[in-house]
Amino acid sequence: MNAVEIEEAVSQLAEAPFDPEAFPYSFLEAFGNKATTIKRLKSDRHSTNQSDLPGGVLQRHNIHLKVCPEGEVTATLTALRESPATTRYKVKFILATDGKSFEAESLVDGETVACDYPDFSDHFGFFLPLAGITTVRQIRENAFDIKATGRLNRLYVELLKLNPDWDKAEGREKFNHFMARLIFCFFAEDTNIFHSEKLFTNAIAQMSAADAANTDEVLSELFRAMATPHNQREAAGIRNWANVFPYVNGGLFGPHPLTPSPKPGEGGQETLTPLSSSGRGAGGEGALNFPHPLTPSVKPGEGGQETLTPLSSSGRGAGGEGALNFPHPLTPSVKPGEGGQETLTPLSSSGRGAGGEGALNFPHPLTPSPKPGEGGQETLTPLSSSGRGAGGEDEMNFPHPLTPSPKPGEGGQETLTPLSSSGRGAGGEGALNFPHPLTPSVKPGEGGQETLTPLSSSGRGAGGEGALNFPHPLTPSVKPGEGGQETLTPLSSSGRGAGGEGALNFPHPLTPSVKPGEGGQETLTPLSSSGRGAGGEGVPRFNKIARSYLLHVGNLDWKKINPDIFGSMIQAVADEEERGALGMHYTSVPNILKVLNPLFLDDLRSQLEAAGENRRKLLNLRQRLAKIRVFDPACGSGNFLVIAYKEMRKIEAEINRRRGEPERPSQIPLTNFRGIEIRHFAAEIARLALIIAEYQCDVLHRGQMLALADFLPLKNDNWITCGNALRLDWLSLCPPTGTGVKVQRQDLDLWGETQDEAEIDFQNEGGETYICGNPPYKGSNWRTKEQTEDIGLLFASKIKIWKPLDYVCGWFIKASEYSKVTPTASAFVATNSICQGVQASILWPLIYESGQEISFAHTSFKWANLASHNAGVSVVIVGFCNPPIKNRKLYEIDKDSVVSLRTVENINAYLLNAQSVFVESTKVPVGLDSVITDGSGALDGGHLILNRNQRDEIIKANSGRFAKYILPYLGSGEFIKGNLRWCLWIEDENLSEALENAEIYKRVDQVRKYRENSGTRAQTAISRPHKFAWINKRNSHQIIVPTVFSERRDYITAGYLDESYVINNAASIIQEPSLYILAIISSTLHLSWVRAVSGKLEDRIRYTSSTCYNTFPVPTLTEQNKADLNRCAEDILLAREHYFPATIADMYDPKRMDIEFPLVREAHDRNDEIIERIYIGRRFKNDTERLEKLFDLYTKMTSQPTPAQKSAKPKTKS
């Protein structure tokens, strides 16, 4: 079970009626215990329940819990704590409850929980270790973020079922944007940003139907209100119940901004990007053309449109002499008798059309009716007075579309109850009637209207011979010549209007183009053609279940949200592959600060301390803070940026406090925190997380009143870019100066049009830039094709051998290129392999040549998330800068996770306080006097290799006569796991005799055939099919060295074998060695060297003779040294022999070695003592000290030149 599933199970248990007998087992089941485990705990015979208290339940190594009588909870918890069984079975938690009170304690760290029973689900994070999930304090104390993630995931999945097109590429971005809107609204209504608690959730509950038929419309109207400034809402016709919401702006609730302008002189519009198809109206000779509602006016008499400047020019359609004019519904009135249009002052003037004698007038659908017989318009006060027009014989009536119908023959209006009554206007004989587009049809020839059931029946207007028909833009077409309407199935049928001889057709402005000369429209495929959903742009359809989930999410307490935690978790909702680990993705604040503190935060804090109460120094530091730019080019959901922002606000708040200005607005702009993220939803969440963090910081440091006063409206600035960071120009996205570099994006501009960066730049000239983050690691064997191309584009022009590099190396080289232009400090989390082996010798010379040097580093440690039983990947943190600094910080983390800090003169590519040298492969040993080679290679198709049964059959055939041609056969796997095999080993002079055995003859012939059909190397050995293709075997003792072994082991498991063994090419051989060589190879010292300079094969160490053995530096050994080491090697071999038949894998398992095989551990400890005293006269303190000594010795033994003298193309052959 993942964390979200556990939270849901615990919440269900807390909400259910308390069952004292079942509770202990239900509680354990909620944390992932299987039914069989629960059954064994309950069992009377052979029970696994080890409790020594009546009614108690004890699960070994986990928990001891008990349900007690009412009022005895505290006493029962004490009894559990003092229970001998609690100590004996090493439980982690004790828990007592009476169904009303709930108390628990962690026996690991002493933390406690005490609450009312129904509230214990709020503390489920406290118990996550019961499921094998490691946590951090923030989650133990406040598990809201996991709960919110789970609830949102339910909603997300349900909406995808209802709106399958939203799961496609073109719809997913709208869906992600929609989810970001919801999260903001939930946070805003619980933190008083909306000035009323639960305003958003209550509006949905009250205004949407119980069957969810209009939930999407309600949300659309709420979003429209939040996207509309207050001084424009009257003209926009915002409904009363939505008008209470504040203006949010920030691009969060406006329409998607990515539609291109239509080409001038044409009636259509260019293809819409995104949303893939045209949003055109119809064009052609004699055809009526209705342009996109956000375009400027069409020139009179032409079907074309001018270039689009959305919402800045008039959105009117064109007209000419005798032409019908149908203006954009949000424009001011057209002057009677003219085809032109006045300049648009959007949303601030009346949207009425003009009228005169004989003129047709088509007013804004949300305005009150004009006075009969006049062409003017009254001032619009939408929804505050009746929107009805007057009616009478031969009069034109244009009612407000949301009002109930006036009584026929009267000019009055009834009180408006929006959406609950019919929105029809009144009519009479001969009157023109223009109903609300969402009403059912008006019966031809009548002025009345039926009651409105929004979206549940057809929204068509009436039609008949000679009648004008204005259908709802999303309804199926009306049959020509009929006044009736078909039932509306929103978004599943064509959105066509009615057509027929003499009929006027007014299509929805965002539908695909109508064929010229026809009145119909093509079938609408929502979001893949038209950008409209059923409830408006950017809102999916709901059902009862989805509506219920929406309200449930809204009723959570969103004040508890932690944007850096929540952002990390919620991004998995939109990723189907990651959804199984929902709630498990979280990067702890302490780990993030391991990057940010030494990068720049420590320096800021030290300056704050040095400034003391000096107002001038404090002012200078505050000005410095305002100019700092933090750039995360792999920002995910923005947690590095959020933490950086929060920490800088803490420093700024302390400055303001010392200067006596605690209420001063922050000078640290969010636009100084920039990021790139390839996943659209994560990019949306990153910006939202920063917005939430800004508000929370304002509340914390300035007080809620001032925070609210300055928070809305949000700014439209775009700081998070969605795209591939390795293919984007970082200097354009995060320019070092405000010089007006244009952003050229191949990605999606989430929040507005592409802007001149100078307009939204960092309010600084000459400020500092810090690049940081946790980019994707992806080893060379795990990269996708596109990722390999990314790395190739960056490195192929610089160096020949680049394919071994991990994907994360791309961020290092991009940061170094950025720093060539402007002084920059960078720091990334990366796999430790980039500072080991061949990768170190490829990557770091390039970075050094760009002028960068390592300024700080954290040596290898586990970077774990909340994943169950996840030990985490081994990572390093490397900071580098230009220009270099003098005092460099080296953080070292021991096995107990204790961090030590050293200030050193240099940190090399291997993260050591040593000269910047690179260990390169060599064919000749620099320190050892025995030669190492690869084992023998068969290239036989497996025909020379035998298992035990095959060997026995050959030996038995002639009473053991052919046993001499069969030898034991070993590689790395066989030696370590003890799976011995055999092989045919036939010398030339014995071939005739060996072939007398039918099985041997058959196998030799099969080898010949195999080699004839194989590659060049195999074909060179066709003439001797009885032999291995290449042979490295002598009649002497030999040391076998595995070429691949687990990084978990504390020693390299080399072995000492006699001459009878054939060692294959999956291992290395040292022929005729001195025994002390085995002692050296088996030492901790040698393993430290191998880990630093070798390559990796997945999570295993790859031992290459040219890089690991031949480069290992050994000081001159005396005869006494050799004798001591010979004895150590003998002790290791004897200790192994003592535990026969245990395998090498058994004895060197780190979990079993000390307990089951202590003699082996003791032999290795003595060996380490002897060899380390040879090097420095004492034991080394840690691996860092070992490696620093080895690198110093290696430098002296090889006299390697400095990086400045080296080529940028180091050798990497191994």
Summary of the structure (lengths in Angstrom):
residues: 1214
radius of gyration: 38.4
end to end distance: 43.6
largest distance: 124.8
contacts: 4166
relative contact order: 0.06
helix: 36%
strand: 11%
